């Protein structure tokens, strides 16, 4: 319990804010790439504690937000099959697809869609329903990849042929490269997500900071964690040093979690991956290795020809790409809080618990 109070102490937070104000002299745009951090920043109003010349940008760190709408169309088409049980995390249920509604509506019309808290629950469903095909929606960043990989690994090991994964797994470093390739979107520094780095380690971000020529601070999720990351990355920025600093050492270690990395490497290959509204980013995702092709739902249940992947503008009314790249703050969207609310979302950033639009809506200020 100590960390829940130690890293939320008002006195310590005020001291960190004062320290940041002393350190920061130049205008700086800092992008956090984790939706959980976006919500923490707005919930605790941490952005109001920063000097006015320090701007926080909210990047593509919400896995539901970057999942292509065509993937949702594909998932809904699979779920409508009478022989399928489809498993998913709850935050994907109400994300709108391009033309098929959402999974919640599909469930209401009779599809057997089951919300799970772990991908491994699909194994129990498969064992209890040998006459059904159990399809798990394997989405997310490096944080969810080990559990999704373990599902495929155990299904193969235990001889459960009625399990498959519809994969839409993303990797963080390639999207940071893509962001920095565009001068309009490139921030001055990044706050890297602590849970991603808990899996992959801090070491890969040492070379990434040099490659991007920008400082990176690996950051946690409590108020003081986030301000520590901002302070540390601003120190590097003011000194002109493109380096990585681990501001979350109690959780993140240099080599990360070797066992999690081992199961990921055994099951997945790095591949091109489409991001919602951003198009295909080279080598930015994971796909099942050939030896796991029997567990690939995209092969077992090919997408109908009416579903078109690789679309840049898959939701014309929702400027999700501009929001996720930090070009547009959610309140500046003309639909925010009017035509687009969590009850009636126009796009994924307003649906997901980690979505930036949902964060701004939930923590609106007068």
Buried (B, 14 or more C-beta within 10 A) or exposed (E): EEEEEEBBBEEBBEEBBEBBEEBBEEEBBBBBBBBBBBBBBBEBEBBEBBBEEBBBBBBBBBBBBBBBBBBBBBBBBBBBBEEBBBBBBEBBBBBBBBBBBBBBBBBEEEBBBBBBEEBBBBBEBBEEBEEBBBBBBBBBBBBBBBBBBBBBBBBBEEEBEBBBBBBBBBBBBBBBBBBBEEEEBBBBBBBBBBBBBBBBBBBBBBEBBBEBEBBBBBBBBBBBBBBBBBBBBBBBBBEEEBBBBBBBEEBBBEEBBEEBBEBBEBBBEBBEBBBBBBBBBEEBBBBBBEEBEBBBBBEBBEBEEEBBBEBEEBBEEBBBBBBBBBBBBBEEBEBBBEEBBBEEBBBBBBBBBBBBBBBBBEBEEE
